[in-house]
Amino acid sequence: MKCDWVKENIQLYVYNELADDARFELEQHLARCVDCTAELKTTRKFHALLSELPVEEPSPNLVASSRMRLQEALETTKQGTFWHKLIFDPAAWLRQMRFSPALAAVLLMAGFAGGIGASYKILHGGSTGPIALTGSPAPVESSITGIQSVSQEPGSNQVTIKYNTTSTQEAQGSLNDQRIQQLLLFAARNNYNSGVRMDSVDLLTQQPNDTHVREALIYALRYDSNPGVRLKALDGLSAYVKSDPRVRDTVLEALMNDGNPGVRTEALHLLDPVRADSSVRAVLQRLAENDQNQYIKTQARNMLAQLPEFD
């Protein structure tokens, strides 16, 4: 056994995550390798030090932004298909099965669940397709794997949302329906498809006076990777720049840090009615002095010129 393999798996050994056979081989290697034994001692010491520190729960914003970054990475990363890996790299699967009993257990449970699902379909006539949930209780967010599509019937307040749990389901109802609102909020924050996020945020802008909706719009403006979604969020927040300091601060943040010139320009226009605010004035002065965007720099100077001078 090579030292490189031991050092790669020593963390799993410390956390008791190695399979029995891999653990035995690693321990046999440690008995005759001074360097790896020293590495184990260092790792255990570091683990003990970390265990003494208090465990803090991550903030909801951190969790949500981390999910968003993960989704972006999944959207942009080209990955091999299951059959490609199984056919062209079977050794990797065998190694995973050998050293990961958890993976084997998951595959076993997946196969068992698949058999039950197939039997259920046969016994109930093999029906497939979306399940309508009109009138059903609000879905639990943790049970939703993704939002497939969001649409509004033209000229009405009715919204149709298809979402996935273990199968594709569908909910219909008014924008005032709690189920619809929960699904829209979920889609605006967590969906893989930027088009669905756009549709969801667009519908949420029709009810920005709701606290949860406004928080979702603020989140979209801060963290969404799609500039179109961020522009939609700005549109929904525009009426609250004067009255809500959180909204004003978020728009200021977008003006200073957003990577899209269109989003920054729209944020600047929204701040024009509150340009006399001290925080807005300070940002405008900074932009007027050294912003790289010539249009924003000029507009900031014009807005400052319309302000009365301090005594």
N, C-alpha and C positions, 0 to 999 in steps of 0.2 A: 504494500500500500504506500502511495506517495504522500509526502508531507503536504503537498498542495491540496490534495483532497481532504486531508484531516483539517487543515486550516479553514477550508471553505465550509466545513460542516461542524466546526467546534461550537459555534453558537447554537446549532440545533441540539448538540449533545448536552450543553449546559441547560437548555430549556426542556430537556427530556422529549425531544421531538424526533429523534432518530429511531428507525426500526431496530428490532432486537439484533438482527444479524449485522447491520451496519455498526451498531453500538459495540458489539463484541469485537469486530475487526478494528474499530478505532481504539478501543481500550488495549488491545494487543499491541497496536503500534505505539501507543503512549508508553507502554511498559519498557520499550527499548529505544525511544527517541527522546533525547534531552530537550531539544528545541521545541518540539510539539508539547511536551509536558510544561515547559515554561509558558508557552502560549496559552495553555489551558488555565494555568494559575492566574495569569494576567486577566483573562476573560472572566473568570469567576470573581476576581477582585473587583473588576469594573461592574459586573452584575450586582454584587453585594452593595456597592456604592450607590448604584441607581435605585436599589430596593429601599434604601433609607430615605429617599426623597419622596415628598408627597405626590400623589398622582392627581393631576388636574384634568378636569373634563374640557375638551376642546369647545370653543364657542360655536354656536350654530352657523355663524358666517364662515368660520374656518372650515367646518365640515362641508358646507354647501359649496364654497369655492374650490375645495379639494376635489369634490365630486365633479364639478364643472371642468377642472383641468384634466381629470382622468378621462372624462367623456371626450374632450377635445383630442387628447392623445389617441384614444381609441378610434376616433373619426379619421385621423390623419395617418395612422399606422397601418401599413399593409401587412396582413397576417396570412399565413398559410391556412388552408382549410383543414378540417379534421381528417378527411380522407387523404389529403396530401401528406400530412404528418404521419398518418398511420401506414401509408404505403411506402413512402420514401425515407422515413426515419423511424422504423419500428424499434430500433435499439433504445431510442430515447424514451419511448413509452415503457419498455421493459425495465429500464433503470428507474423511472419514476415509480412504477408499481413495486419495485423491489425495496426502495428506500422510503416510500411514503405510504404507510398503511392507511392514512386518512384518505388519500386519493382512491385507494382500492375500495374503501368503505363507501365513499361517495358514488363510485361507479356501480357498486353492487346495489345501493339504494336507488340509484337512477333507473337501473334495469328493472328492479322490483316495482318501482312506481310506474314505469312504462307498461309493464305487464298488467298491472291493475287498471291503468287507464284504458288499455286496449280491450280488456274484458268488459269494462263499464260501457264502452261505446258499442260493443257487440250486443250486450244485453239490452241496451236502450236504443237499438235501431241504428246505431252508427251515425248519429247526427253530429254535424260539424258546423263551424262558422261562428260569427259573433253572437254573443249572448246579450240580449237587451235587459238592461237593469233599471228600466223606468219604474220609479216608485220604490226602489230598494234602498237599504240604508247606505249612508255615506261610506265610500271605500276607505279602507285603512291604508295610509300612505306606504307603510312598510311592505304591504302585499303587492304593490304596483311595481312592475318591472320596467314600464315605459309607456309613453303616450304615443299612439300611432298616428292620429290625426285629430284636428280641431276644426269645426266648421260651424257657421251660423246661417240659419235660413234667411234669405234675403227679405227685408221688410218686416222681420219679426224679432222677438227677443229670445227665440228658441236656439239652443246650442246643442250640437251633437259631438260627443267626444268618444273616440275609440281608444281603449287602453288595454295593456297587456298585464295579465297576472301569469298564471300557467297557460292561459289561452286568451285570445283576443276577446274583449268584452266591450260593450257600448253603453253609454249613458246619455239620456236626452232630458232636457229641462230648460227652464228659464235661467237667465244670468243671475237671478236672485236665489236660485236653488243652491242650497248648501253643498250638495254633492258636486254640482257643476263648478262652483267656486273652488272647492278643494282640489279638483282635478286640474283646473286652470292654474292654480298656484303651484301645484306639483310640476306641471308641464313647463311653466315659466322658469323654474329653477333647475330641473333635473333632466329634462329630456335630451336625448342624443341628437335629435333632428332640429337644426336651427330654424327651419321653416315652421315647425310646430311651435317652437318658442315664440317666433314672430306672431303667429296667429293667436297664441295664448295671451301674450302681452298686449296685443291690439284689442282683444276683448276685455282684458282687465282695465284698460284705460277708460272704459265706459263707466267704471265704478271706482274712481281713485279716492273717493271719500272714505272708503272702508280702510281701516287701519292695516289689516293683513295685506290687502291689495297694494296699498301704498308702500309697505315694506318690501313686497315682491318687486315693485317697480324700481325702488331704490337699489335693491340687490341687482336687478338686471342692468341698470345703468352703470353700476360699479364693476360687475364681474362678467357680464355676458361677452363672449368672444365675437359676436356678430354685430357690426356697427348699425345694421338696420334695426335690430332688436333694441339697441341702446337709444336710437333715435325715437322709436316708438315709446320707450319708457320716459324719455324727456317730454314727449308730447303729453303723456298722461300726468306728469308731475308739474306741468307748467302753471296750473292754476294755484299751486300751493307754495310757490317760491317765496311769496310775501309772508304767508301766514305760518309756515312750518319751517323752523330753523334747520331741522334735519334735511329737508328737501333742498333748502338753499345751500347748505354745506356740501351735499352730494353733487349738486350742479356745479358749484365752485371746484370741487375735486375733479369733475369731468372736464371743466374748462382748462384746468392746469395740467392734467395728466393723461387725458384720453389720446390715443394714438391716431384717431381719425379726425381730419380737419373739419369734416361736416358736422360731427358730433360737437366738437369744440365751438364751432361757429354758432350752432343752434343754442348751446349752453350760454354763450355770450349774449345772444339776443334775449334769452329768458331772464337774464340778470339785469337787463337795462332798467326795468321799473324799480329795482332796489339798489341802484348804483350808489346811492348815498349811504348805504350801510357800511360800517367801518371795515368789516371783513371783505366786502366786495370791493371797496375802494382800494384796500391794500393789494388785492390781487390784480386789479386793473393797473395800478402803478407799476407792479412788477412786469406785467405783460407789455405795457407801453414802453418800458425801458429796454427789454432784451428778448422779447419773444421771437422765435425763429420764423413764425408765420407772419408775413408782412400784412395781410389783411387783418388778422386779429390784433396785431400791434397798432395798426392805424385806427381800428374801431375802438380799442381801449383808450387811445389818446383822445378821440372825439368824445367818448363818454365822460372822461375826466374833465374835459374842457367845459362840459355843461354843468359841472358841479360847482357850488359856491366854495370859495376858499375859506379854510379855517383861519380864525383869528390867532 
